[in-house]
Amino acid sequence: MPDKDGYFGEYGGQIIPPELKAVMDEIASAYAEIRDTEPFQNELRDLQANYIGRPSPLFYARRLSEKLGGARIFLKREDLNHTGAHKINHCIGEALLAKHMGKRKVLAETGAGQHGVALATACALVGIPCEIHMGQVDIEKEHPNVTKMKILGCRLVPVSRGTATLKDAVDSAFEEYLKDPVNSLYAIGSVVGPHPFPMMVRDFQQIVGEEARAQFLAREGRLPTRITACVGGGSNAIGLFTAFLDDEEVRIVGVEPAGRGLDTPDHAATLTLGTPGALHGFKCYNLQDERGNPLPVYSIASGLDYPGVGPQHCFLKDIQRVEYTTATDDECLDAFMTLSRLEGVIPALESAHAVAYAMREAPRMGSEETILINLSGRGDKDADFVAAKLGL
Ligand SMILES: *Cc1c(COP(=O)(O)O)cnc(C)c1O
């Protein structure tokens, strides 16, 4: 748990203007009030089971394991959730909270459209208006997600200022939020931003690790040797990791995008190469220039393309409970194709980073050892891009 000011060690907090601090404190207390109440937990549990389709399966990837020859590999299938990724887990939580607080609107930005679609879905379900800001460049690139958001009934606000991509969408959505923070809720898409979001989004994702730990124990009679997940902002990773933090024998590894290489500017390896600083209302490792401005970041997986990272990950790195490593675009593409062809599971490019790590490590491990991967999402959204890239 973070301390009373929202810090995990020296990371996190609320580095925001006083008027916004009051609003965040109000969200924190509303959340604290409902999180353990029976009606809220019952509603959440019902939606997890009957809407998202939880528990998601734990799958033994036999052909992949045999091909690599070493540790056995297991997949936690978050790709099988309704809407195809883990994001729906926290979007439903945030939409329910907004409704409980009597908010009239939920708003957010989206880059590739994954957060936008998950949030628009949750808002349609809960029955609360939703407004998504998206860069014009991204709107043109991400046609299927744009169409889905429109069908789901959210108001899509195109942003044409600056480079018309994610950062400009964040600025635009934030300005809109500041006009009326009392009647709206800014639904952050990962375990980032000011307190209470890193804690709250983690709590909504924690179910992933709770299920996986119980499923693994039931199947194998012991815990996995290693667990791994890709890290963008860090929500799917912390969702898996939380249930295992006290299991000292389990090695926990987060995988960041090395893009075109750590020796180039084209990566988003925040924990690996970043330095502590303030970003988007909280303190974390981030990729910044000498003046503390965020550097442009890059990954083949747009969901990992963020210059900061969740504060709890920063803390877990410093206390050395979790190791953070990287996988390149090329390793990710190889993992994408390998998992598709050996298991019939097309992973999201984000998730393929964790698969790439397992493919690198499994051959060096013993056959009695195991690796549990959080397969955070499915790759339908990436299929055309990969096919064009590889000339299929
Ligand atoms: C958005 C996304 C991610 C990255 O976000 P985290 O907060 O780091 O989990 C990873 N995988 C998928 C499938 C995503 O859509």
The ligand as an SDF file (V2000), in Angstrom:
LIG
                    3D

 15 15  0  0  0  0  0  0  0  0999 V2000
   -2.4000   -1.0680  -22.9810 C   0  0  0  0  0  0  0  0  0  0  0  0
   -1.8150   -2.4210  -23.0530 C   0  0  0  0  0  0  0  0  0  0  0  0
   -0.6130   -2.7620  -22.3880 C   0  0  0  0  0  0  0  0  0  0  0  0
    0.2200   -1.7730  -21.6380 C   0  0  0  0  0  0  0  0  0  0  0  0
   -0.3300   -1.2290  -20.4990 O   0  0  0  0  0  0  0  0  0  0  0  0
    0.1060   -1.6490  -19.0350 P   0  0  0  0  0  0  0  0  0  0  0  0
   -0.5370   -0.6350  -18.1830 O   0  0  0  0  0  0  0  0  0  0  0  0
    1.6170   -1.5990  -18.9680 O   0  0  0  0  0  0  0  0  0  0  0  0
   -0.3820   -3.0160  -18.8150 O   0  0  0  0  0  0  0  0  0  0  0  0
   -0.1800   -4.0780  -22.4380 C   0  0  0  0  0  0  0  0  0  0  0  0
   -0.8550   -5.0070  -23.1450 N   0  0  0  0  0  0  0  0  0  0  0  0
   -1.9900   -4.7250  -23.8020 C   0  0  0  0  0  0  0  0  0  0  0  0
   -2.6720   -5.7940  -24.5560 C   0  0  0  0  0  0  0  0  0  0  0  0
   -2.5070   -3.4200  -23.7880 C   0  0  0  0  0  0  0  0  0  0  0  0
   -3.6420   -3.1370  -24.4670 O   0  0  0  0  0  0  0  0  0  0  0  0
  1  2  1  0
  2  3  1  0
  2 14  2  0
  3  4  1  0
  3 10  2  0
  4  5  1  0
  5  6  1  0
  6  7  2  0
  6  8  1  0
  6  9  1  0
 10 11  1  0
 11 12  2  0
 12 13  1  0
 12 14  1  0
 14 15  1  0
M  END
$$$$
